């Protein structure tokens, strides 16, 4: 199975986990994990200060990109 196929099935689950996580540090960790699994052209730039609102916005952007994979 191709790496992108594996990542394509893992990413939606990680996005859901991130949405459901209450601990901001854990959410940031999951967000970085998701970003590392995306193809380089789909990666999002991470600011130095990551807020809960930013995470929600980033997850929305990632969800849109994943549907295009």
C-alpha angles and dihedrals in degrees: 000000000000119000093239090053091053092047091046089060095043099047098066090051091050091048090054091047090051092050090051097044115104099191109086093208091053090047090054091049091051091047091054090048091052092048091050090055095052120095108263093251090057098046117117124225111248120216121223090245113052118191130187089253091053090051091054091049092047092049090052090052091047092049090054091049094047091055087058093054 
